[in-house]
Amino acid sequence: MIARYFGRNGCIVGLKFRTYVTLERWYRCNWCGGVIVHHFSADRDWARCADCGSENFIPEWLFDRQVAEGPEIVKTLPAEIQALFEHVESVSAQQAMDELFN
């Protein structure tokens, strides 16, 4: 869900207002799974993914669910597309973040 209308205390994500604290604790980047970081200057506040800079956020539980369902989705794809994923091993979101940041 694209974040918009950034204010001093938070922004709109989807159809709901979310504070920057909520975004940092419970949301992840929809593109790369990175953590959300609150940025501010004297005249404005905003939030972005710490890794890729995206403003497309989803709840952490939804990101974990998408990662978990990935192998099942790959099984429904045509054989030539499935071959592209053969060398990819599945890992949990937490495992991927640990490898990335450690």
N, C-alpha and C positions, 0 to 999 in steps of 0.2 A: 504494500500500500504506500503510495507516494505521500511523503510528508509535505505539508504546505502551511501557509499562514503562521510563520514562525513569530512568536512573541517573546516577551521577557521571561515567562514562566514555562512555556511549552509550545506545542504546535498541534495541528490537526493531522491525525494519521487515520486514513480511511474516513470514517464519519465521526470519530470521537476525538476529543481533546486529550492529549497525553502530556504530562509534565516531562521535563528532561530527565529527571530522576527515574521515572517509570521506563522511559526509553532505554536508559543505560542499564537498568536492571533486568528487564523482561523482554526486550526486543533484540532482534538480530537483523543484519543486512539480508535482504531477500536475494541478492546476487551472489555474495561470497560467504555469507555466514559470519561476517566480522562484527565486532562490537560497535555499539553506537556511542559517539562522543559528542558532548555538548561543547560548542564553541561560542565565544562571545567577544564583542568589542564594545567600545563606548556607545555606539549607536544601534547595535542590533545583536540578536542571538540566533543561533541555528544549530542543527544537529546533523551529523553525517557519519557514514561508516568510517571507522578508523583505517581500514585497509584500502578500500576502493573509492571512497568519497561519495558513494551513492546515497540518495535520500529516499530509497525504497526499503521500508522496514516491515517486518512481520514478527509476530510473537515468537519467542524462543521455542515454545511447545510445537508450533506449526512448522518451524524449520526442522526440528528433530523428526517430526512425523514425515515430512517430505523426504528427508534423508533415509529414513527407515523404509519407506515405500519405494524408493528408487529401484532396487533390484526386481521388484514385482512388475514395475512399469516397463523395465527393459525387456522382460520376458514376453511382453505383448507386441514388441516392435518387430518389423521384418528382419530376417536373418542377416542381411548385409549390414543393417544398422546395429544389431546385437553384436556383431563381430568387432565393432569399434569399442565396445565396453568390456571385452574379454580380459584385457590386461588391467582393468581397474578393479581394485579390491575395495569392498565396502567397509567403511569405518563409521563409528558414531560421530555425531557433531562434536561432542566433548573431546573425543580422541583426536579428531582433526584439528581442533583449536589448540590442544596440548602440543601437538607436533608443530604447529605453526608458531606458537609463542615460546616454546622451550628450546 
